[in-house]
Amino acid sequence: QVQLEESGGGLVQAGDSLRLSCLSTGRSVSTSALGWFRQAPGKEHEFITAINFNGENTWYADSVKGRFTSSRDNARNTMYLQMNDLKVEDTATYYCAVRGWDVCVMAASIYEYEYWGQGTQVTVSS
């Protein structure tokens, strides 16, 4: 079993930055790909980024490319999402997710992820 806990969300103004963290506990996730998704009110989960098992490869949605950066520290069991130049349309609940045991390749579908955090709210005001 894996438990994930996001932190770092908050209320910011457009143009500001935030860094989200996702701490995993339970079994090691160092051999699994990780991902970030978000969900705005009334909308479906949206893929943001995925990172492979060792952090050497990342994949970003067009909506965040060039502004968001994902990384991971397997020694700390933590994944990060650095968000710069935030926009009002980035307002959502942000979730981290882990793929299954030893599933090291990245994916963009929510159905490919086995464990999810509870989410952290990011609100960007104009």
URGI-V952139 format. One record per pair of residues at least 24 apart in sequence whose C-alpha atoms are under 10 Angstrom apart, sorted by the first residue. I is the first residue (numbers start at 1). J is the second residue. Records with the same first field share a line. If there is no record, write none. Layout:
I=J, J
//
This chain:
1=25, 26, 27, 28, 101, 114, 115
2=26, 27, 28, 29, 97, 98, 100, 101, 114, 115, 116, 117
3=27, 97, 98, 115, 116, 117, 118
4=77, 78, 79, 95, 96, 97, 98, 115, 116, 117, 118, 119
5=78, 95, 96, 97, 116, 117, 118, 119, 120
6=78, 79, 80, 94, 95, 96, 97, 116, 117, 118, 119, 120, 121
7=80, 94, 95, 117, 118, 119, 120, 121
8=80, 81, 120, 121, 122
9=92, 93, 94, 119, 120, 121, 122, 123
10=91, 120, 121, 122, 123, 124
11=91, 121, 122, 123, 124, 125
12=86, 87, 88, 91, 122, 123, 124, 125, 126
13=85, 86, 87, 88, 123, 124, 125, 126
14=84, 85, 86, 87, 88, 89, 90, 123, 124, 125, 126
15=83, 84, 85, 86, 87, 88, 124, 125, 126
16=83, 84, 85, 86, 87, 124, 125
17=67, 68, 82, 83, 84, 85, 86, 87, 124
18=68, 81, 82, 83, 84, 85, 86, 122
19=68, 69, 70, 80, 81, 82, 83, 84
20=70, 79, 80, 81, 82, 83, 94, 95, 96, 120, 122
21=70, 71, 72, 78, 79, 80, 81, 82, 96, 120
22=72, 77, 78, 79, 80, 81, 95, 96, 97, 117, 119, 120
23=72, 73, 76, 77, 78, 79, 80, 96, 117
24=74, 76, 77, 78, 79, 96, 97, 98, 115, 116, 117
25=77, 78
26=77
27=77, 101
28=74, 75, 77, 101, 102
29=53, 74, 77, 78, 98, 99, 100, 101, 102, 103, 104
30=54, 55, 72, 73, 74, 75, 76, 77, 78, 101, 102, 104
31=74, 99, 100, 101, 102, 103, 104, 105
32=98, 99, 100, 101, 102, 103, 104, 105, 106, 113
33=57, 58, 97, 98, 99, 100, 101, 102, 103, 104, 105, 106, 107, 113
34=58, 70, 71, 72, 79, 96, 97, 98, 99, 100, 103, 104, 105, 106, 107, 113, 115
35=59, 60, 70, 79, 80, 81, 95, 96, 97, 98, 99, 106, 107, 108, 109, 110, 112, 113, 116
36=60, 70, 79, 80, 81, 94, 95, 96, 97, 98, 108, 110, 116, 117, 119
37=61, 92, 93, 94, 95, 96, 97, 108, 109, 110, 116, 119
38=90, 91, 92, 93, 94, 95, 96, 119, 120, 121, 122
39=90, 91, 92, 93, 94, 95, 119, 121
40=89, 90, 91, 92, 93, 94, 121, 122
41=91, 92, 93
43=92
45=92, 93, 94, 95, 109, 110
46=92, 94, 95, 108, 109, 110
47=95, 107, 108, 109, 110
48=81, 94, 95, 96, 108
49=81, 96, 106, 107, 108
50=96, 97, 98, 105, 106, 107, 108
51=79, 98, 104, 105, 106, 107
52=99, 103, 104, 105, 106, 107
53=99, 102, 103, 104, 105, 106
54=104
55=79
57=105, 106
58=106
59=106, 107, 108
60=108
61=108
63=89, 90
64=90
86=122, 123, 124, 125, 126
87=123, 124, 125, 126
88=122, 123, 124, 125, 126
89=123, 124, 125, 126
90=122, 123, 124, 125
91=121, 122, 123, 124, 125
92=119, 120, 121, 122, 123, 124
93=118, 119, 120, 121, 122, 123
94=118, 119, 120, 121, 122
95=119, 120, 121
96=120
//
